[in-house]
Amino acid sequence: MSHLIETRTRTPARPKRMFFLRRGPMENIATVLIGLGFLMLFQPFLLVLYTYSLVTLLLGTVMFIIVSKFPE
């Protein structure tokens, strides 16, 4: 009888997390920011893009470090 009870009970569903609280999509966004920062750093045409490249690189790096601690 206990075997029937164990098989009929459902496992609790994992809670749905919002998009910005999941690791996978946010790591992808952080990686794109890091790549964008490098592209901005190496382009020779616009001084404004070169100026904000360090900020973009740092933002992507810090974001990647923080997001890597999020649950899957």
PDB file of N, CA, C, O and CB in Angstrom:
ATOM      1  N   MET A   1       0.817  -1.195   0.000  1.00  0.00           N
ATOM      2  CA  MET A   1       0.000   0.000   0.000  1.00  0.00           C
ATOM      3  C   MET A   1       0.869   1.271   0.000  1.00  0.00           C
ATOM      4  O   MET A   1       0.567   2.243  -0.693  1.00  0.00           O
ATOM      5  CB  MET A   1      -0.934  -0.008   1.210  1.00  0.00           C
ATOM      6  N   SER A   2       1.930   1.242   0.775  1.00  0.00           N
ATOM      7  CA  SER A   2       2.788   2.435   0.812  1.00  0.00           C
ATOM      8  C   SER A   2       3.457   2.670  -0.544  1.00  0.00           C
ATOM      9  O   SER A   2       3.740   3.810  -0.910  1.00  0.00           O
ATOM     10  CB  SER A   2       3.860   2.293   1.914  1.00  0.00           C
ATOM     11  N   HIS A   3       3.706   1.600  -1.279  1.00  0.00           N
ATOM     12  CA  HIS A   3       4.281   1.746  -2.609  1.00  0.00           C
ATOM     13  C   HIS A   3       3.338   2.519  -3.531  1.00  0.00           C
ATOM     14  O   HIS A   3       3.804   3.330  -4.331  1.00  0.00           O
ATOM     15  CB  HIS A   3       4.598   0.371  -3.206  1.00  0.00           C
ATOM     16  N   LEU A   4       2.055   2.296  -3.444  1.00  0.00           N
ATOM     17  CA  LEU A   4       1.080   3.021  -4.258  1.00  0.00           C
ATOM     18  C   LEU A   4       1.017   4.489  -3.880  1.00  0.00           C
ATOM     19  O   LEU A   4       0.856   5.354  -4.741  1.00  0.00           O
ATOM     20  CB  LEU A   4      -0.296   2.395  -4.117  1.00  0.00           C
ATOM     21  N   ILE A   5       1.140   4.759  -2.621  1.00  0.00           N
ATOM     22  CA  ILE A   5       1.104   6.162  -2.175  1.00  0.00           C
ATOM     23  C   ILE A   5       2.334   6.910  -2.683  1.00  0.00           C
ATOM     24  O   ILE A   5       2.236   8.059  -3.114  1.00  0.00           O
ATOM     25  CB  ILE A   5       1.027   6.245  -0.625  1.00  0.00           C
ATOM     26  N   GLU A   6       3.478   6.261  -2.630  1.00  0.00           N
ATOM     27  CA  GLU A   6       4.709   6.910  -3.079  1.00  0.00           C
ATOM     28  C   GLU A   6       4.705   7.184  -4.578  1.00  0.00           C
ATOM     29  O   GLU A   6       5.234   8.205  -5.018  1.00  0.00           O
ATOM     30  CB  GLU A   6       5.906   6.054  -2.721  1.00  0.00           C
ATOM     31  N   THR A   7       4.124   6.302  -5.359  1.00  0.00           N
ATOM     32  CA  THR A   7       4.130   6.504  -6.796  1.00  0.00           C
ATOM     33  C   THR A   7       3.096   7.521  -7.240  1.00  0.00           C
ATOM     34  O   THR A   7       3.251   8.124  -8.303  1.00  0.00           O
ATOM     35  CB  THR A   7       3.893   5.202  -7.497  1.00  0.00           C
ATOM     36  N   ARG A   8       2.059   7.726  -6.470  1.00  0.00           N
ATOM     37  CA  ARG A   8       1.014   8.674  -6.862  1.00  0.00           C
ATOM     38  C   ARG A   8       1.299  10.098  -6.429  1.00  0.00           C
ATOM     39  O   ARG A   8       0.707  11.034  -6.967  1.00  0.00           O
ATOM     40  CB  ARG A   8      -0.298   8.244  -6.295  1.00  0.00           C
ATOM     41  N   THR A   9       2.184  10.281  -5.477  1.00  0.00           N
ATOM     42  CA  THR A   9       2.493  11.649  -5.059  1.00  0.00           C
ATOM     43  C   THR A   9       3.375  12.299  -6.105  1.00  0.00           C
ATOM     44  O   THR A   9       4.301  11.683  -6.632  1.00  0.00           O
ATOM     45  CB  THR A   9       3.185  11.672  -3.669  1.00  0.00           C
ATOM     46  N   ARG A  10       3.087  13.495  -6.383  1.00  0.00           N
ATOM     47  CA  ARG A  10       3.859  14.241  -7.374  1.00  0.00           C
ATOM     48  C   ARG A  10       5.045  14.908  -6.720  1.00  0.00           C
ATOM     49  O   ARG A  10       5.016  15.265  -5.543  1.00  0.00           O
ATOM     50  CB  ARG A  10       2.987  15.285  -8.076  1.00  0.00           C
ATOM     51  N   THR A  11       6.075  15.066  -7.500  1.00  0.00           N
ATOM     52  CA  THR A  11       7.199  15.856  -7.010  1.00  0.00           C
ATOM     53  C   THR A  11       6.840  17.327  -7.186  1.00  0.00           C
ATOM     54  O   THR A  11       6.206  17.698  -8.174  1.00  0.00           O
ATOM     55  CB  THR A  11       8.531  15.497  -7.765  1.00  0.00           C
ATOM     56  N   PRO A  12       7.234  18.150  -6.250  1.00  0.00           N
ATOM     57  CA  PRO A  12       6.884  19.570  -6.378  1.00  0.00           C
ATOM     58  C   PRO A  12       7.539  20.192  -7.611  1.00  0.00           C
ATOM     59  O   PRO A  12       8.704  19.930  -7.908  1.00  0.00           O
ATOM     60  CB  PRO A  12       7.305  20.341  -5.116  1.00  0.00           C
ATOM     61  N   ALA A  13       6.794  20.994  -8.300  1.00  0.00           N
ATOM     62  CA  ALA A  13       7.309  21.640  -9.515  1.00  0.00           C
ATOM     63  C   ALA A  13       8.310  22.722  -9.135  1.00  0.00           C
ATOM     64  O   ALA A  13       8.152  23.424  -8.136  1.00  0.00           O
ATOM     65  CB  ALA A  13       6.150  22.246 -10.359  1.00  0.00           C
ATOM     66  N   ARG A  14       9.349  22.835  -9.965  1.00  0.00           N
ATOM     67  CA  ARG A  14      10.319  23.898  -9.731  1.00  0.00           C
ATOM     68  C   ARG A  14       9.675  25.233 -10.061  1.00  0.00           C
ATOM     69  O   ARG A  14       8.970  25.345 -11.064  1.00  0.00           O
ATOM     70  CB  ARG A  14      11.605  23.681 -10.574  1.00  0.00           C
ATOM     71  N   PRO A  15       9.902  26.236  -9.247  1.00  0.00           N
ATOM     72  CA  PRO A  15       9.274  27.531  -9.533  1.00  0.00           C
ATOM     73  C   PRO A  15       9.844  28.141 -10.809  1.00  0.00           C
ATOM     74  O   PRO A  15      11.038  28.031 -11.091  1.00  0.00           O
ATOM     75  CB  PRO A  15       9.470  28.500  -8.352  1.00  0.00           C
ATOM     76  N   LYS A  16       8.983  28.772 -11.558  1.00  0.00           N
ATOM     77  CA  LYS A  16       9.422  29.465 -12.776  1.00  0.00           C
ATOM     78  C   LYS A  16      10.121  30.756 -12.373  1.00  0.00           C
ATOM     79  O   LYS A  16       9.573  31.568 -11.629  1.00  0.00           O
ATOM     80  CB  LYS A  16       8.216  29.760 -13.733  1.00  0.00           C
ATOM     81  N   ARG A  17      11.307  30.927 -12.863  1.00  0.00           N
ATOM     82  CA  ARG A  17      12.042  32.157 -12.572  1.00  0.00           C
ATOM     83  C   ARG A  17      11.867  33.122 -13.736  1.00  0.00           C
ATOM     84  O   ARG A  17      11.711  32.728 -14.891  1.00  0.00           O
ATOM     85  CB  ARG A  17      13.552  31.864 -12.317  1.00  0.00           C
ATOM     86  N   MET A  18      11.897  34.389 -13.387  1.00  0.00           N
ATOM     87  CA  MET A  18      11.792  35.383 -14.441  1.00  0.00           C
ATOM     88  C   MET A  18      13.058  35.353 -15.293  1.00  0.00           C
ATOM     89  O   MET A  18      14.083  34.801 -14.894  1.00  0.00           O
ATOM     90  CB  MET A  18      11.560  36.796 -13.848  1.00  0.00           C
ATOM     91  N   PHE A  19      12.961  35.955 -16.468  1.00  0.00           N
ATOM     92  CA  PHE A  19      14.056  35.920 -17.441  1.00  0.00           C
ATOM     93  C   PHE A  19      15.362  36.444 -16.857  1.00  0.00           C
ATOM     94  O   PHE A  19      16.419  35.856 -17.084  1.00  0.00           O
ATOM     95  CB  PHE A  19      13.687  36.730 -18.672  1.00  0.00           C
ATOM     96  N   PHE A  20      15.304  37.530 -16.116  1.00  0.00           N
ATOM     97  CA  PHE A  20      16.540  38.137 -15.656  1.00  0.00           C
ATOM     98  C   PHE A  20      17.081  37.500 -14.382  1.00  0.00           C
ATOM     99  O   PHE A  20      18.102  37.947 -13.860  1.00  0.00           O
ATOM    100  CB  PHE A  20      16.328  39.600 -15.434  1.00  0.00           C
ATOM    101  N   LEU A  21      16.417  36.466 -13.871  1.00  0.00           N
ATOM    102  CA  LEU A  21      16.933  35.759 -12.707  1.00  0.00           C
ATOM    103  C   LEU A  21      17.454  34.364 -13.061  1.00  0.00           C
ATOM    104  O   LEU A  21      17.751  33.572 -12.166  1.00  0.00           O
ATOM    105  CB  LEU A  21      15.853  35.653 -11.649  1.00  0.00           C
ATOM    106  N   ARG A  22      17.565  34.061 -14.332  1.00  0.00           N
ATOM    107  CA  ARG A  22      18.114  32.776 -14.752  1.00  0.00           C
ATOM    108  C   ARG A  22      19.527  32.968 -15.260  1.00  0.00           C
ATOM    109  O   ARG A  22      19.859  34.005 -15.835  1.00  0.00           O
ATOM    110  CB  ARG A  22      17.234  32.126 -15.835  1.00  0.00           C
ATOM    111  N   ARG A  23      20.357  31.958 -15.044  1.00  0.00           N
ATOM    112  CA  ARG A  23      21.769  32.091 -15.366  1.00  0.00           C
ATOM    113  C   ARG A  23      22.051  32.099 -16.868  1.00  0.00           C
ATOM    114  O   ARG A  23      22.798  32.952 -17.347  1.00  0.00           O
ATOM    115  CB  ARG A  23      22.533  30.980 -14.721  1.00  0.00           C
ATOM    116  N   GLY A  24      21.480  31.184 -17.598  1.00  0.00           N
ATOM    117  CA  GLY A  24      21.818  31.011 -19.011  1.00  0.00           C
ATOM    118  C   GLY A  24      21.652  32.256 -19.865  1.00  0.00           C
ATOM    119  O   GLY A  24      22.613  32.691 -20.500  1.00  0.00           O
ATOM    120  N   PRO A  25      20.456  32.846 -19.901  1.00  0.00           N
ATOM    121  CA  PRO A  25      20.285  34.035 -20.751  1.00  0.00           C
ATOM    122  C   PRO A  25      21.124  35.230 -20.298  1.00  0.00           C
ATOM    123  O   PRO A  25      21.622  35.993 -21.127  1.00  0.00           O
ATOM    124  CB  PRO A  25      18.829  34.436 -20.779  1.00  0.00           C
ATOM    125  N   MET A  26      21.279  35.390 -18.993  1.00  0.00           N
ATOM    126  CA  MET A  26      22.037  36.545 -18.516  1.00  0.00           C
ATOM    127  C   MET A  26      23.541  36.374 -18.768  1.00  0.00           C
ATOM    128  O   MET A  26      24.240  37.358 -19.010  1.00  0.00           O
ATOM    129  CB  MET A  26      21.777  36.765 -17.022  1.00  0.00           C
ATOM    130  N   GLU A  27      24.040  35.137 -18.712  1.00  0.00           N
ATOM    131  CA  GLU A  27      25.443  34.928 -19.068  1.00  0.00           C
ATOM    132  C   GLU A  27      25.674  35.241 -20.537  1.00  0.00           C
ATOM    133  O   GLU A  27      26.723  35.770 -20.902  1.00  0.00           O
ATOM    134  CB  GLU A  27      25.870  33.487 -18.760  1.00  0.00           C
ATOM    135  N   ASN A  28      24.707  34.920 -21.376  1.00  0.00           N
ATOM    136  CA  ASN A  28      24.836  35.251 -22.804  1.00  0.00           C
ATOM    137  C   ASN A  28      24.867  36.760 -23.009  1.00  0.00           C
ATOM    138  O   ASN A  28      25.654  37.257 -23.814  1.00  0.00           O
ATOM    139  CB  ASN A  28      23.676  34.635 -23.612  1.00  0.00           C
ATOM    140  N   ILE A  29      24.027  37.487 -22.299  1.00  0.00           N
ATOM    141  CA  ILE A  29      24.004  38.952 -22.412  1.00  0.00           C
ATOM    142  C   ILE A  29      25.326  39.539 -21.925  1.00  0.00           C
ATOM    143  O   ILE A  29      25.867  40.453 -22.547  1.00  0.00           O
ATOM    144  CB  ILE A  29      22.821  39.548 -21.604  1.00  0.00           C
ATOM    145  N   ALA A  30      25.848  39.013 -20.811  1.00  0.00           N
ATOM    146  CA  ALA A  30      27.130  39.509 -20.293  1.00  0.00           C
ATOM    147  C   ALA A  30      28.260  39.229 -21.274  1.00  0.00           C
ATOM    148  O   ALA A  30      29.146  40.065 -21.452  1.00  0.00           O
ATOM    149  CB  ALA A  30      27.445  38.867 -18.934  1.00  0.00           C
ATOM    150  N   THR A  31      28.236  38.070 -21.906  1.00  0.00           N
ATOM    151  CA  THR A  31      29.269  37.733 -22.887  1.00  0.00           C
ATOM    152  C   THR A  31      29.197  38.656 -24.101  1.00  0.00           C
ATOM    153  O   THR A  31      30.227  39.067 -24.635  1.00  0.00           O
ATOM    154  CB  THR A  31      29.128  36.271 -23.328  1.00  0.00           C
ATOM    155  N   VAL A  32      27.982  38.979 -24.535  1.00  0.00           N
ATOM    156  CA  VAL A  32      27.816  39.912 -25.652  1.00  0.00           C
ATOM    157  C   VAL A  32      28.334  41.298 -25.266  1.00  0.00           C
ATOM    158  O   VAL A  32      28.960  41.972 -26.085  1.00  0.00           O
ATOM    159  CB  VAL A  32      26.328  39.993 -26.079  1.00  0.00           C
ATOM    160  N   LEU A  33      28.081  41.728 -24.032  1.00  0.00           N
ATOM    161  CA  LEU A  33      28.596  43.028 -23.584  1.00  0.00           C
ATOM    162  C   LEU A  33      30.119  43.054 -23.587  1.00  0.00           C
ATOM    163  O   LEU A  33      30.719  44.054 -23.982  1.00  0.00           O
ATOM    164  CB  LEU A  33      28.076  43.354 -22.181  1.00  0.00           C
ATOM    165  N   ILE A  34      30.747  41.974 -23.153  1.00  0.00           N
ATOM    166  CA  ILE A  34      32.206  41.918 -23.164  1.00  0.00           C
ATOM    167  C   ILE A  34      32.732  41.985 -24.599  1.00  0.00           C
ATOM    168  O   ILE A  34      33.687  42.710 -24.881  1.00  0.00           O
ATOM    169  CB  ILE A  34      32.703  40.632 -22.468  1.00  0.00           C
ATOM    170  N   GLY A  35      32.113  41.238 -25.494  1.00  0.00           N
ATOM    171  CA  GLY A  35      32.522  41.284 -26.902  1.00  0.00           C
ATOM    172  C   GLY A  35      32.305  42.648 -27.517  1.00  0.00           C
ATOM    173  O   GLY A  35      33.136  43.124 -28.290  1.00  0.00           O
ATOM    174  N   LEU A  36      31.201  43.276 -27.184  1.00  0.00           N
ATOM    175  CA  LEU A  36      30.920  44.620 -27.686  1.00  0.00           C
ATOM    176  C   LEU A  36      31.953  45.616 -27.177  1.00  0.00           C
ATOM    177  O   LEU A  36      32.379  46.510 -27.907  1.00  0.00           O
ATOM    178  CB  LEU A  36      29.512  45.064 -27.274  1.00  0.00           C
ATOM    179  N   GLY A  37      32.353  45.453 -25.917  1.00  0.00           N
ATOM    180  CA  GLY A  37      33.392  46.329 -25.365  1.00  0.00           C
ATOM    181  C   GLY A  37      34.705  46.192 -26.113  1.00  0.00           C
ATOM    182  O   GLY A  37      35.383  47.188 -26.365  1.00  0.00           O
ATOM    183  N   PHE A  38      35.074  44.962 -26.475  1.00  0.00           N
ATOM    184  CA  PHE A  38      36.306  44.768 -27.247  1.00  0.00           C
ATOM    185  C   PHE A  38      36.190  45.382 -28.634  1.00  0.00           C
ATOM    186  O   PHE A  38      37.130  46.012 -29.119  1.00  0.00           O
ATOM    187  CB  PHE A  38      36.636  43.278 -27.362  1.00  0.00           C
ATOM    188  N   LEU A  39      35.046  45.200 -29.268  1.00  0.00           N
ATOM    189  CA  LEU A  39      34.867  45.814 -30.585  1.00  0.00           C
ATOM    190  C   LEU A  39      34.936  47.336 -30.503  1.00  0.00           C
ATOM    191  O   LEU A  39      35.514  47.986 -31.374  1.00  0.00           O
ATOM    192  CB  LEU A  39      33.531  45.385 -31.193  1.00  0.00           C
ATOM    193  N   MET A  40      34.349  47.895 -29.459  1.00  0.00           N
ATOM    194  CA  MET A  40      34.400  49.348 -29.285  1.00  0.00           C
ATOM    195  C   MET A  40      35.832  49.810 -29.021  1.00  0.00           C
ATOM    196  O   MET A  40      36.223  50.901 -29.437  1.00  0.00           O
ATOM    197  CB  MET A  40      33.479  49.784 -28.129  1.00  0.00           C
ATOM    198  N   LEU A  41      36.604  48.986 -28.336  1.00  0.00           N
ATOM    199  CA  LEU A  41      37.979  49.362 -28.003  1.00  0.00           C
ATOM    200  C   LEU A  41      38.880  49.371 -29.233  1.00  0.00           C
ATOM    201  O   LEU A  41      39.777  50.208 -29.334  1.00  0.00           O
ATOM    202  CB  LEU A  41      38.544  48.410 -26.959  1.00  0.00           C
ATOM    203  N   PHE A  42      38.653  48.450 -30.168  1.00  0.00           N
ATOM    204  CA  PHE A  42      39.551  48.310 -31.304  1.00  0.00           C
ATOM    205  C   PHE A  42      39.113  49.034 -32.563  1.00  0.00           C
ATOM    206  O   PHE A  42      39.797  48.952 -33.584  1.00  0.00           O
ATOM    207  CB  PHE A  42      39.717  46.890 -31.612  1.00  0.00           C
ATOM    208  N   GLN A  43      38.002  49.732 -32.521  1.00  0.00           N
ATOM    209  CA  GLN A  43      37.582  50.459 -33.728  1.00  0.00           C
ATOM    210  C   GLN A  43      38.294  51.815 -33.752  1.00  0.00           C
ATOM    211  O   GLN A  43      38.421  52.445 -32.702  1.00  0.00           O
ATOM    212  CB  GLN A  43      36.015  50.645 -33.768  1.00  0.00           C
ATOM    213  N   PRO A  44      38.751  52.273 -34.888  1.00  0.00           N
ATOM    214  CA  PRO A  44      39.545  53.498 -34.956  1.00  0.00           C
ATOM    215  C   PRO A  44      38.761  54.746 -35.376  1.00  0.00           C
ATOM    216  O   PRO A  44      39.363  55.802 -35.570  1.00  0.00           O
ATOM    217  CB  PRO A  44      40.670  53.293 -35.904  1.00  0.00           C
ATOM    218  N   PHE A  45      37.433  54.653 -35.520  1.00  0.00           N
ATOM    219  CA  PHE A  45      36.709  55.743 -36.164  1.00  0.00           C
ATOM    220  C   PHE A  45      36.079  56.735 -35.194  1.00  0.00           C
ATOM    221  O   PHE A  45      36.226  57.943 -35.382  1.00  0.00           O
ATOM    222  CB  PHE A  45      35.650  55.181 -37.037  1.00  0.00           C
ATOM    223  N   LEU A  46      35.398  56.275 -34.185  1.00  0.00           N
ATOM    224  CA  LEU A  46      34.660  57.178 -33.300  1.00  0.00           C
ATOM    225  C   LEU A  46      35.290  57.206 -31.909  1.00  0.00           C
ATOM    226  O   LEU A  46      35.463  56.167 -31.272  1.00  0.00           O
ATOM    227  CB  LEU A  46      33.181  56.753 -33.207  1.00  0.00           C
ATOM    228  N   LEU A  47      35.621  58.384 -31.459  1.00  0.00           N
ATOM    229  CA  LEU A  47      36.238  58.549 -30.153  1.00  0.00           C
ATOM    230  C   LEU A  47      35.243  58.249 -29.031  1.00  0.00           C
ATOM    231  O   LEU A  47      35.642  57.794 -27.959  1.00  0.00           O
ATOM    232  CB  LEU A  47      36.791  59.966 -30.005  1.00  0.00           C
ATOM    233  N   VAL A  48      33.962  58.496 -29.265  1.00  0.00           N
ATOM    234  CA  VAL A  48      32.935  58.241 -28.241  1.00  0.00           C
ATOM    235  C   VAL A  48      32.861  56.743 -27.934  1.00  0.00           C
ATOM    236  O   VAL A  48      32.783  56.349 -26.770  1.00  0.00           O
ATOM    237  CB  VAL A  48      31.543  58.768 -28.710  1.00  0.00           C
ATOM    238  N   LEU A  49      32.884  55.919 -28.968  1.00  0.00           N
ATOM    239  CA  LEU A  49      32.846  54.474 -28.739  1.00  0.00           C
ATOM    240  C   LEU A  49      34.100  54.007 -28.007  1.00  0.00           C
ATOM    241  O   LEU A  49      34.023  53.164 -27.113  1.00  0.00           O
ATOM    242  CB  LEU A  49      32.700  53.722 -30.071  1.00  0.00           C
ATOM    243  N   TYR A  50      35.232  54.544 -28.377  1.00  0.00           N
ATOM    244  CA  TYR A  50      36.480  54.184 -27.702  1.00  0.00           C
ATOM    245  C   TYR A  50      36.435  54.608 -26.234  1.00  0.00           C
ATOM    246  O   TYR A  50      36.936  53.894 -25.366  1.00  0.00           O
ATOM    247  CB  TYR A  50      37.687  54.835 -28.411  1.00  0.00           C
ATOM    248  N   THR A  51      35.838  55.764 -25.957  1.00  0.00           N
ATOM    249  CA  THR A  51      35.775  56.277 -24.593  1.00  0.00           C
ATOM    250  C   THR A  51      34.941  55.369 -23.694  1.00  0.00           C
ATOM    251  O   THR A  51      35.328  55.115 -22.553  1.00  0.00           O
ATOM    252  CB  THR A  51      35.200  57.689 -24.586  1.00  0.00           C
ATOM    253  N   TYR A  52      33.816  54.880 -24.179  1.00  0.00           N
ATOM    254  CA  TYR A  52      32.923  54.067 -23.351  1.00  0.00           C
ATOM    255  C   TYR A  52      33.218  52.570 -23.442  1.00  0.00           C
ATOM    256  O   TYR A  52      32.480  51.767 -22.872  1.00  0.00           O
ATOM    257  CB  TYR A  52      31.490  54.320 -23.750  1.00  0.00           C
ATOM    258  N   SER A  53      34.270  52.185 -24.139  1.00  0.00           N
ATOM    259  CA  SER A  53      34.583  50.764 -24.257  1.00  0.00           C
ATOM    260  C   SER A  53      35.008  50.161 -22.919  1.00  0.00           C
ATOM    261  O   SER A  53      34.635  49.027 -22.616  1.00  0.00           O
ATOM    262  CB  SER A  53      35.681  50.556 -25.289  1.00  0.00           C
ATOM    263  N   LEU A  54      35.770  50.881 -22.124  1.00  0.00           N
ATOM    264  CA  LEU A  54      36.191  50.366 -20.829  1.00  0.00           C
ATOM    265  C   LEU A  54      34.996  50.174 -19.901  1.00  0.00           C
ATOM    266  O   LEU A  54      34.925  49.179 -19.180  1.00  0.00           O
ATOM    267  CB  LEU A  54      37.210  51.307 -20.189  1.00  0.00           C
ATOM    268  N   VAL A  55      34.066  51.111 -19.916  1.00  0.00           N
ATOM    269  CA  VAL A  55      32.864  50.988 -19.089  1.00  0.00           C
ATOM    270  C   VAL A  55      32.055  49.757 -19.506  1.00  0.00           C
ATOM    271  O   VAL A  55      31.541  49.032 -18.655  1.00  0.00           O
ATOM    272  CB  VAL A  55      31.995  52.264 -19.199  1.00  0.00           C
ATOM    273  N   THR A  56      31.946  49.527 -20.806  1.00  0.00           N
ATOM    274  CA  THR A  56      31.199  48.377 -21.307  1.00  0.00           C
ATOM    275  C   THR A  56      31.900  47.074 -20.930  1.00  0.00           C
ATOM    276  O   THR A  56      31.244  46.110 -20.536  1.00  0.00           O
ATOM    277  CB  THR A  56      31.027  48.469 -22.832  1.00  0.00           C
ATOM    278  N   LEU A  57      33.209  47.041 -21.047  1.00  0.00           N
ATOM    279  CA  LEU A  57      33.963  45.854 -20.654  1.00  0.00           C
ATOM    280  C   LEU A  57      33.796  45.551 -19.162  1.00  0.00           C
ATOM    281  O   LEU A  57      33.564  44.406 -18.777  1.00  0.00           O
ATOM    282  CB  LEU A  57      35.444  46.037 -20.989  1.00  0.00           C
ATOM    283  N   LEU A  58      33.916  46.576 -18.340  1.00  0.00           N
ATOM    284  CA  LEU A  58      33.776  46.374 -16.898  1.00  0.00           C
ATOM    285  C   LEU A  58      32.361  45.956 -16.522  1.00  0.00           C
ATOM    286  O   LEU A  58      32.177  45.096 -15.660  1.00  0.00           O
ATOM    287  CB  LEU A  58      34.154  47.643 -16.149  1.00  0.00           C
ATOM    288  N   LEU A  59      31.365  46.553 -17.156  1.00  0.00           N
ATOM    289  CA  LEU A  59      29.982  46.190 -16.880  1.00  0.00           C
ATOM    290  C   LEU A  59      29.718  44.732 -17.247  1.00  0.00           C
ATOM    291  O   LEU A  59      29.083  44.008 -16.480  1.00  0.00           O
ATOM    292  CB  LEU A  59      29.027  47.111 -17.643  1.00  0.00           C
ATOM    293  N   GLY A  60      30.193  44.299 -18.399  1.00  0.00           N
ATOM    294  CA  GLY A  60      30.013  42.914 -18.813  1.00  0.00           C
ATOM    295  C   GLY A  60      30.730  41.936 -17.899  1.00  0.00           C
ATOM    296  O   GLY A  60      30.196  40.872 -17.586  1.00  0.00           O
ATOM    297  N   THR A  61      31.934  42.286 -17.471  1.00  0.00           N
ATOM    298  CA  THR A  61      32.702  41.408 -16.595  1.00  0.00           C
ATOM    299  C   THR A  61      32.057  41.285 -15.223  1.00  0.00           C
ATOM    300  O   THR A  61      31.912  40.177 -14.705  1.00  0.00           O
ATOM    301  CB  THR A  61      34.126  41.919 -16.454  1.00  0.00           C
ATOM    302  N   VAL A  62      31.673  42.400 -14.635  1.00  0.00           N
ATOM    303  CA  VAL A  62      31.018  42.364 -13.320  1.00  0.00           C
ATOM    304  C   VAL A  62      29.679  41.651 -13.417  1.00  0.00           C
ATOM    305  O   VAL A  62      29.319  40.885 -12.522  1.00  0.00           O
ATOM    306  CB  VAL A  62      30.822  43.793 -12.766  1.00  0.00           C
ATOM    307  N   MET A  63      28.947  41.890 -14.477  1.00  0.00           N
ATOM    308  CA  MET A  63      27.665  41.215 -14.670  1.00  0.00           C
ATOM    309  C   MET A  63      27.864  39.708 -14.785  1.00  0.00           C
ATOM    310  O   MET A  63      27.086  38.941 -14.217  1.00  0.00           O
ATOM    311  CB  MET A  63      26.954  41.755 -15.923  1.00  0.00           C
ATOM    312  N   PHE A  64      28.897  39.269 -15.511  1.00  0.00           N
ATOM    313  CA  PHE A  64      29.161  37.838 -15.663  1.00  0.00           C
ATOM    314  C   PHE A  64      29.522  37.212 -14.323  1.00  0.00           C
ATOM    315  O   PHE A  64      29.092  36.097 -14.029  1.00  0.00           O
ATOM    316  CB  PHE A  64      30.288  37.601 -16.680  1.00  0.00           C
ATOM    317  N   ILE A  65      30.300  37.907 -13.512  1.00  0.00           N
ATOM    318  CA  ILE A  65      30.682  37.374 -12.208  1.00  0.00           C
ATOM    319  C   ILE A  65      29.465  37.233 -11.300  1.00  0.00           C
ATOM    320  O   ILE A  65      29.321  36.227 -10.605  1.00  0.00           O
ATOM    321  CB  ILE A  65      31.732  38.274 -11.548  1.00  0.00           C
ATOM    322  N   ILE A  66      28.598  38.228 -11.304  1.00  0.00           N
ATOM    323  CA  ILE A  66      27.406  38.180 -10.454  1.00  0.00           C
ATOM    324  C   ILE A  66      26.422  37.127 -10.959  1.00  0.00           C
ATOM    325  O   ILE A  66      25.874  36.361 -10.167  1.00  0.00           O
ATOM    326  CB  ILE A  66      26.726  39.560 -10.403  1.00  0.00           C
ATOM    327  N   VAL A  67      26.200  37.084 -12.249  1.00  0.00           N
ATOM    328  CA  VAL A  67      25.200  36.164 -12.813  1.00  0.00           C
ATOM    329  C   VAL A  67      25.641  34.714 -12.698  1.00  0.00           C
ATOM    330  O   VAL A  67      24.797  33.820 -12.635  1.00  0.00           O
ATOM    331  CB  VAL A  67      24.931  36.503 -14.276  1.00  0.00           C
ATOM    332  N   SER A  68      26.948  34.460 -12.670  1.00  0.00           N
ATOM    333  CA  SER A  68      27.401  33.079 -12.560  1.00  0.00           C
ATOM    334  C   SER A  68      27.033  32.458 -11.216  1.00  0.00           C
ATOM    335  O   SER A  68      27.116  31.241 -11.056  1.00  0.00           O
ATOM    336  CB  SER A  68      28.900  33.009 -12.764  1.00  0.00           C
ATOM    337  N   LYS A  69      26.631  33.273 -10.258  1.00  0.00           N
ATOM    338  CA  LYS A  69      26.181  32.761  -8.956  1.00  0.00           C
ATOM    339  C   LYS A  69      24.688  32.459  -8.934  1.00  0.00           C
ATOM    340  O   LYS A  69      24.203  31.860  -7.974  1.00  0.00           O
ATOM    341  CB  LYS A  69      26.510  33.760  -7.864  1.00  0.00           C
ATOM    342  N   PHE A  70      23.945  32.860  -9.970  1.00  0.00           N
ATOM    343  CA  PHE A  70      22.503  32.624 -10.016  1.00  0.00           C
ATOM    344  C   PHE A  70      22.201  31.136 -10.184  1.00  0.00           C
ATOM    345  O   PHE A  70      23.017  30.399 -10.738  1.00  0.00           O
ATOM    346  CB  PHE A  70      21.864  33.428 -11.161  1.00  0.00           C
ATOM    347  N   PRO A  71      21.044  30.693  -9.715  1.00  0.00           N
ATOM    348  CA  PRO A  71      20.679  29.288  -9.942  1.00  0.00           C
ATOM    349  C   PRO A  71      20.349  29.031 -11.405  1.00  0.00           C
ATOM    350  O   PRO A  71      19.963  29.938 -12.142  1.00  0.00           O
ATOM    351  CB  PRO A  71      19.486  28.897  -9.065  1.00  0.00           C
ATOM    352  N   GLU A  72      20.506  27.801 -11.799  1.00  0.00           N
ATOM    353  CA  GLU A  72      20.243  27.413 -13.182  1.00  0.00           C
ATOM    354  C   GLU A  72      18.772  27.498 -13.412  1.00  0.00           C
ATOM    355  O   GLU A  72      18.302  27.216 -14.514  1.00  0.00           O
ATOM    356  CB  GLU A  72      20.769  25.997 -13.497  1.00  0.00           C
TER     357      GLU A  72
END
